Amino acid sequence: MAEVDLSEVERYLKIFQENPDSRVFAPLADLYRRLGRLREAEEICREGLLRHPYYAGGKVALAHILLDAGRYGEASQEAEAVVTYYPDNLLARKILIRALGAENKLDNARREFEALKQRLS
């Protein structure tokens, strides 16, 4: 489990509770993910995405949560949706590669890895 500053969680949670329409749901959900609280992270993320369905940061956060939960098919779908519209989103592409690899879709994972290498060069 990653080191998480709990005061940061409290700060984001307060903002989220005061303004549920804010996009702070994405970093808040990511902090919950890093704490290993995947169910709560997913709930926060899905609630935020109801309000901001096209917010790439929220979709990436959800993809990362699903990846950590071992729900690779769902993770790859979320990450792929971001990569399709934002090919330079490196985190989404990395999540997609990991999810495809875990699904044993190695040709697709290699193709995405090559695309990632091109973006980095």
GUPASE-956585 format. One record per atom (N, C-alpha, C): x, y, z; residue in three letters. Coordinates in steps of 0.02 Angstrom, whole numbers, plus 50000, padded with zeros to 5 digits. Layout:
residues N
XYZala ...
//
This chain:
residues 121
500424994150000met 500005000050000met 500445006250000met 500275011049959ala 500675017149952ala 500585021650012ala 501085025750024glu 501055030650078glu 500565036150058glu 500085037550102val 499575042650087val 499545047450146val 499545053850131asp 499465058950182asp 498725059550198asp 498535057450258leu 497825057550276leu 497525064550280leu 497935069550292ser 497675076450292ser 497465078350221ser 497805075550171glu 497615076750102glu 496935073550088glu 496825067550114val 496185064250106val 495635068450137val 495755070750198glu 495265074950233glu 495105081350194glu 495625084450166arg 495535090650129arg 495105089450067arg 495265084250028tyr 494875082749968tyr 494165080649986tyr 494095076750039leu 493435074450060leu 492995080350079leu 493285085150114lys 492905091150134lys 492665094950073lys 493115095850024ile 492925099449963ile 492375095649927ile 492445089049923phe 491955084849888phe 491275085149922phe 491275084949989gln 490645085150026gln 490305091950019gln 490705097350018glu 490425104050011glu 490195105449940glu 490525102349891asn 490345103549822asn 490395097049782asn 489885092849785pro 489905086449750pro 489965087149674pro 489845093149647asp 489915094249575asp 490645095649555asp 491075096149604ser 491785097549590ser 492125091449559ser 492665092649524arg 493045087249495arg 493555084349544arg 493525086449606val 493995083849656val 493875076449671val 493325073749644phe 493185066649655phe 493745062249629phe 494065064249575ala 494585060049544ala 495195059249590ala 495495064749614pro 496055063749660pro 495845060549726pro 495235062049750leu 494995058949811leu 494935051349802leu 494625049249747ala 494565042049733ala 495245038849727ala 495725042349696asp 496395039549689asp 496725038649758asp 496615043349803leu 496895042549870leu 496585036549906leu 495935035649899tyr 495615029749928tyr 495895023349897tyr 496015023449831arg 496315017649798arg 496995016149828arg 497405021349837arg 498075020349864arg 498055017849936arg 497505019349971leu 497415016650039leu 497155009450039leu 496995006949979gly 496725000149974gly 495974999849985gly 495645005449988arg 494925005749999arg 494575006249931arg 494615000749894leu 494405000749824leu 493655001649815leu 493254998649858arg 492534999349851arg 492325006649858arg 492585009949910glu 492425017049920glu 492705021349864glu 493295019649841ala 493605023449785ala 493165022949723ala 492925016849709glu 492505015949650glu 491845019749657glu 491545019549716glu 490905023149727glu 490985030649716glu 491515033449744ile 491645040649737ile 491745042349663ile 492135038149630cys 492305039449560cys 491685038949516cys 491285033849526arg 490685033049484arg 490185038749497arg 490135040849560glu 489695046549576glu 489935052749540glu 490585054049540gly 490855059849506gly 490765059449431gly 490845053349403leu 490765052549331leu 490045053349308leu 489565052349353leu 488865053849335leu 488785061249320leu 489155065349358arg 489115072649348arg 489585075049292arg 490135071449282his 490645073449233his 490835067349191his 490385064949149pro 490505058649113pro 491075058849063pro 491295064749043tyr 491825065248993tyr 492485067649023tyr 492525067749089tyr 493125070049123tyr 493655064449121tyr 494175065549082ala 494685060449072ala 495025058549138ala 495155063349181gly 495475061949245gly 495055057149288gly 494405057849284gly 493965053349321gly 493955046349292gly 493965045949225lys 493965039449192lys 494635035849205lys 495185039549206val 495835036549221val 495835033949293val 495575037949339ala 495545035849409ala 495135029349415ala 494575029049381leu 494155023049383leu 494525017049353leu 494855018149297ala 495235012649265ala 495765009949313ala 496105014449349his 496625012349396his 496325008349455his 495755010549478ile 495405006949532ile 495214999949509ile 494924999549449leu 494714993049422leu 495314988449410leu 495864991349388leu 496484987449378leu 496704984549445leu 496734988749496asp 496944986349563asp 496464981249591asp 495834981549571ala 495334976749595ala 495354970249556ala 495774969949504gly 495814963849464gly 495264963249413gly 494914968549400arg 494374968649350arg 494654971449285arg 495064967249253tyr 495484969449197tyr 495094971449135tyr 494564967849120gly 494154969549062gly 493854976549069gly 493574977849127glu 493274984449140glu 493814989949140glu 494384988249169ala 494934993149172ala 495174994849102ala 495234989849059ser 495474991148991ser 494954995248952ser 494304994048964gln 493784997948930gln 493825005348949gln 493895006649014glu 493935013549037glu 494555017049011glu 495125013549015ala 495755016448992ala 495745017548917ala 495475012848881glu 495445013448808glu 495005019348787glu 494465020548824ala 494035026248809ala 494425032848814ala 494885033248862val 495285039348870val 495805039748815val 496155034148803val 496695034048753val 496435035648683val 495825033548669thr 495525034948604thr 495475042448590thr 495275046248641tyr 495185053448632tyr 495795057548653tyr 496195054648697tyr 496795058148722tyr 497395053448717tyr 497655052448657pro 498195047648648pro 498835049348686pro 498905055548708asp 499495057448747asp 499415056348822asp 498845053648843asn 498745052248914asn 499135045948932asn 499735047048958leu 500205041448970leu 499965036749025leu 499655039449077leu 499415035149131leu 498865030549106leu 498405033149067ala 497875028949039ala 498165023448995ala 498665025248956arg 498985020248912arg 499345014948953arg 499685016949006lys 500025012049049lys 499525007349082lys 498975010049106ile 498455005849137ile 498175001049085ile 498065003549024leu 497814999348970leu 498294993648955leu 498934995048952ile 499434989848939ile 499424984548994ile 499414986749056arg 499394981949112arg 498764977749111arg 498194980949098ala 497564977149097ala 497554972149039ala 497774974248981leu 497794969648924leu 498274963848937leu 498834965248967gly 499304959948985gly 499004955049034gly 498644957649083ala 498324953249133ala 497774949049102ala 497464951649049glu 496944947949014glu 497244943048963glu 497914943048959asn 498274938748912asn 498144940748839asn 497994947048829lys 497914949848762lys 498574953048743lys 499064948748733leu 499754951048728leu 499894954848664leu 499584953148609asp 499684956948547asp 499434964048555asp 498854964848585asn 498584971548597asn 499024975448646asn 499264972048698ala 499694975248747ala 500344977648714ala 500624973448670arg 501244975348635arg 501124981448589arg 500564981348555arg 500384986948511arg 500334993448552arg 500004993148609glu 499934999048651glu 500615001148680glu 501034996248695phe 501704997748721phe 502115001448668phe 502064999248606glu 502425002548551glu 502165009748543glu 501515010648548ala 501215017348544ala 501475021748601ala 501525018848660leu 501785022448718leu 502505024548706leu 502915020048681lys 503615021648667lys 503675027348617lys 503245027348567gln 503245032648517gln 503075039448549gln 502595039248594arg 502385045548627arg 502945048248672arg 503345043748700leu 503875045848745leu 504505048148709leu 504565046348645ser 505175048248608ser 505095054648569ser 
//
